[in-house]
Every structure is written in C-alpha cells, then in structure tokens.
C-alpha cells in the first residue's frame, strides 16, 4: 500500500529530515509513528501523502511512484487518502456541514449524495447535531473531530494523521485514537504520528520509531 525505499528528505537549508528510511505499510494496517519533535514524523507523513517529495529514494503509494505522477494523476490518487494535519485549515466562513462537504463538491458529487455522505461522516465523529454550527463555536476536540469527518467523507482507503491528539486533553485524545481504530477495523489503512507513548500503545499497533530522521525501531507494540 505504502512503500519507502531508501528515502532521504533534505530541505533547501541542508537539513536532512529523513535519512535512508525504508518501510512497508500493508493494506489494512494500523501504524503509529513515534519520536520526539523534529524526529521526522511530519515529514514522513507528508511524503506518504505526496505533499512533499523525497530528495532521493522512492515513495510508492498504491503501486504508483509519487515522484513520477503528473499533478492531475496525483490529485486523483489523493482522493483515496484522508489527511488530518496539525493546522486544521477549517473554513470559518462556512458551517460544519459545509466544511465537510467541500471535498465532495471538488470531486463533483451530487447534492443529495454529498449530503448523505456528510451526515454519515458527522454522525461517525459525533457532530451530527452541530452541522449548522460555525467551527469557531466548537471546542478544540470538536474541531479535531470535524477535521477527521472531512478527511473520511470521501471514504478513503488510507487515513494519514499528524499528531491528531497533540493539543487535546487526555479524554479527548483517547476518544480520537479510538475513532481511528474504528476506521481501521473496517479496512482503512491508518498511519498516525504521535509523541505520546501511552496513546501510541492504546490499540497495540505496529510502531515506526524515528530519531533524528532515522528509523530506529519497527515493531508491534505489545
């Protein structure tokens, strides 16, 4: 499903965020990427999503080398990838329903089909009763769940989340991790980064641990 082969990512200032990383993520896996701030977790997820490109090595997603895809082909591939990053990028001039509906509008879904999908996604994350609220009226945890609803509304095969519980209290953080597990249980490949070892071990996922851009551990968390 996702393959990194001897991947290095070097930025224009010379900083190497990832160094010779090789991993294989199988379809239907739940993977947690751990490591301290600056270890390379966010960079790894951005490369997997095609947001950034490797300096050397190959990143293969669903059998396609991301570096060789045209912008149009990459856009099509991304329709099967749900993304949740730390900067929510919510639209505060639109309500909850409209925020979640945006990806479907871009993909050309009919209003009726889009409405069904949006309400199903909001119901899944417990926000169905807040569909007419503005995002500014939501708590931090609710805003994070709104981002997750937007990420899953297109029913992606892969869900990628960068520190999805980083700014939440323990109760909300556990709820978010449980939500990702529920998606994984219905066949979605889930790739999450976190610095919280307790949350990382919550559902006994496979772990990829990074230190200073290098993969230092790859194992199932017992």
C-alpha positions as CSV (number, residue, x, y, z in Angstrom):
1,X,0.0,0.0,0.0
2,X,2.8,2.5,1.0
3,X,6.4,1.8,0.4
4,X,9.5,3.9,1.3
5,X,12.7,2.6,-0.3
6,X,15.9,4.2,1.0
7,X,14.2,7.6,1.3
8,X,16.1,10.8,2.3
9,X,14.5,14.2,2.5
10,X,16.8,17.2,2.5
11,X,15.5,20.7,2.7
12,X,17.0,23.7,0.9
13,X,18.8,24.8,4.1
14,X,20.7,21.5,4.1
15,X,18.7,20.0,7.0
16,X,18.0,16.2,6.5
17,X,14.6,15.5,8.0
18,X,14.7,11.8,6.9
19,X,17.8,9.7,6.3
20,X,17.7,6.4,4.3
21,X,14.3,5.3,5.6
22,X,12.8,2.1,4.2
23,X,9.3,0.9,5.3
24,X,6.4,-1.2,4.0
25,X,2.9,-0.4,5.1
26,X,0.4,-3.1,4.2
27,X,-3.2,-2.6,3.2
28,X,-5.4,-2.5,6.3
29,X,-2.6,-1.9,8.8
30,X,-2.7,0.5,11.8
31,X,0.7,2.2,12.1
32,X,1.8,4.7,14.7
33,X,4.9,6.8,14.0
34,X,6.6,7.9,17.2
35,X,9.6,10.1,18.1
36,X,10.4,13.4,19.6
37,X,9.7,16.8,18.0
38,X,11.9,17.2,15.0
39,X,12.5,13.4,14.6
40,X,10.9,13.5,11.1
41,X,7.4,12.2,11.8
42,X,5.6,15.0,10.0
43,X,8.0,14.8,7.0
44,X,7.4,11.1,6.7
45,X,3.6,11.6,6.6
46,X,3.8,14.5,4.1
47,X,5.9,12.3,1.8
48,X,3.4,9.5,2.1
49,X,0.6,11.9,1.1
50,X,2.5,13.4,-1.8
51,X,2.6,16.9,-0.2
52,X,6.3,16.8,-0.3
53,X,8.8,14.8,-2.4
54,X,11.8,12.7,-1.4
55,X,15.3,14.1,-2.2
56,X,16.4,10.5,-3.0
57,X,14.8,7.1,-2.9
58,X,11.3,6.1,-3.9
59,X,7.9,6.6,-2.3
60,X,5.3,4.2,-3.7
61,X,1.6,4.5,-2.9
62,X,-1.0,2.1,-4.3
63,X,1.6,0.9,-6.8
64,X,2.4,4.4,-8.1
65,X,5.7,6.2,-7.7
66,X,4.7,9.7,-6.4
67,X,7.7,11.4,-8.0
68,X,6.6,10.3,-11.4
69,X,3.0,11.3,-11.2
70,X,1.6,14.3,-13.1
71,X,-0.3,16.9,-10.9
72,X,-3.5,15.6,-12.3
73,X,-2.7,11.9,-11.5
74,X,-1.6,12.9,-8.0
75,X,-4.9,14.7,-7.4
76,X,-6.8,11.6,-8.4
77,X,-4.6,9.4,-6.1
78,X,-5.2,11.8,-3.2
79,X,-9.0,11.2,-3.4
80,X,-8.2,7.9,-1.7
81,X,-6.2,9.5,1.1
82,X,-7.8,11.3,4.0
83,X,-5.5,13.8,5.6
84,X,-5.5,15.3,9.2
85,X,-2.7,17.7,9.9
86,X,-2.0,19.9,12.9
87,X,-3.0,23.1,11.1
88,X,-6.7,22.4,10.7
89,X,-7.3,24.6,7.7
90,X,-11.0,24.9,8.7
91,X,-13.1,27.5,6.8
92,X,-14.6,29.8,9.4
93,X,-16.9,31.5,7.0
94,X,-18.7,28.2,6.4
95,X,-20.5,26.0,8.9
96,X,-19.6,22.4,10.0
97,X,-21.7,20.8,7.2
98,X,-20.2,23.0,4.5
99,X,-16.6,22.3,5.7
100,X,-17.1,18.6,5.4
101,X,-18.9,18.8,2.1
102,X,-16.1,20.8,0.4
103,X,-14.1,17.7,-0.8
104,X,-17.2,16.2,-2.3
105,X,-18.0,19.4,-4.1
106,X,-14.5,19.4,-5.6
107,X,-15.0,15.8,-6.7
108,X,-18.3,16.5,-8.4
109,X,-20.8,14.6,-6.1
110,X,-24.4,15.5,-6.5
111,X,-26.0,17.5,-3.7
112,X,-28.1,14.6,-2.5
113,X,-25.2,12.1,-2.4
114,X,-22.9,14.6,-0.8
115,X,-25.5,15.4,1.9
116,X,-25.8,11.7,2.8
117,X,-22.1,11.2,3.0
118,X,-21.5,14.4,5.0
119,X,-24.2,13.4,7.6
120,X,-22.8,9.9,7.8
121,X,-19.3,11.3,8.5
122,X,-20.6,13.8,11.1
123,X,-22.5,11.0,12.8
124,X,-19.4,8.8,12.9
125,X,-17.4,11.5,14.8
126,X,-20.4,12.6,17.0
127,X,-21.0,16.0,15.4
128,X,-24.3,15.4,13.5
129,X,-26.2,17.7,15.9
130,X,-23.7,20.5,15.3
131,X,-23.9,20.5,11.5
132,X,-25.1,24.1,11.3
133,X,-22.6,25.5,13.9
134,X,-19.6,27.6,12.9
135,X,-16.3,25.9,13.6
136,X,-15.4,28.9,15.9
137,X,-18.2,27.7,18.2
138,X,-16.6,24.2,18.6
139,X,-14.2,23.1,21.3
140,X,-10.6,22.1,20.3
141,X,-11.6,18.4,20.4
142,X,-14.7,19.0,18.3
143,X,-12.7,21.0,15.8
144,X,-10.3,18.0,15.5
145,X,-13.3,15.6,15.0
146,X,-14.6,18.0,12.3
147,X,-11.2,17.7,10.5
148,X,-11.5,13.9,10.8
149,X,-15.0,14.0,9.3
150,X,-13.7,16.0,6.4
151,X,-10.9,13.5,5.9
152,X,-13.1,10.5,5.8
153,X,-16.2,11.8,4.0
154,X,-14.8,10.6,0.7
155,X,-14.4,7.1,2.2
156,X,-10.6,6.9,1.6
157,X,-8.6,3.7,1.6
158,X,-5.8,5.5,3.6
159,X,-6.1,7.8,6.5
160,X,-3.0,9.9,7.5
161,X,-3.0,11.9,10.7
162,X,-0.1,14.0,12.1
163,X,-0.3,14.4,15.9
164,X,-4.1,14.3,15.8
165,X,-4.3,14.4,19.6
166,X,-1.4,16.8,20.3
167,X,-3.4,19.7,21.7
168,X,-6.2,17.8,23.4
169,X,-6.7,16.7,27.0
170,X,-6.4,13.0,27.8
171,X,-10.2,12.2,27.5
172,X,-10.4,13.8,24.0
173,X,-7.1,12.3,22.9
174,X,-8.2,8.8,23.8
175,X,-11.5,9.3,22.0
176,X,-9.7,10.4,18.9
177,X,-7.4,7.4,19.0
178,X,-10.4,5.1,19.5
179,X,-12.0,6.8,16.4
180,X,-9.0,6.0,14.3
181,X,-9.1,2.4,15.5
182,X,-12.8,2.1,14.4
183,X,-11.9,3.2,10.9
184,X,-9.1,0.7,10.8
185,X,-11.5,-2.1,11.9
186,X,-13.5,-1.6,8.7
187,X,-10.4,-1.9,6.5
188,X,-9.0,1.6,6.3
189,X,-5.1,1.7,6.4
190,X,-4.3,4.2,9.2
191,X,-1.0,6.0,9.6
192,X,-0.7,8.2,12.7
193,X,2.1,10.2,14.3
194,X,2.3,11.0,18.0
195,X,4.9,11.8,20.6
196,X,2.6,10.3,23.4
197,X,3.8,6.8,24.2
198,X,0.7,6.0,26.2
199,X,-1.6,6.9,23.3
200,X,0.7,5.1,20.8
201,X,0.3,1.8,22.7
202,X,-3.5,2.2,23.1
203,X,-4.6,-0.3,20.5
204,X,-1.3,-2.3,20.1
205,X,-0.5,-1.1,16.6
206,X,2.7,-1.6,14.7
207,X,5.2,1.2,15.6
208,X,7.7,3.0,13.5
209,X,10.1,5.0,15.7
210,X,12.2,7.8,14.4
211,X,15.2,9.5,15.9
212,X,16.9,12.4,14.1
213,X,15.4,11.3,10.8
214,X,16.4,7.7,11.1
215,X,14.1,4.7,11.6
216,X,15.4,3.1,14.8
217,X,12.6,0.7,15.7
218,X,9.9,-1.2,13.8
219,X,7.8,-3.4,15.9
220,X,4.3,-4.2,17.2
221,X,3.5,-2.5,20.5
222,X,2.5,-5.3,22.9
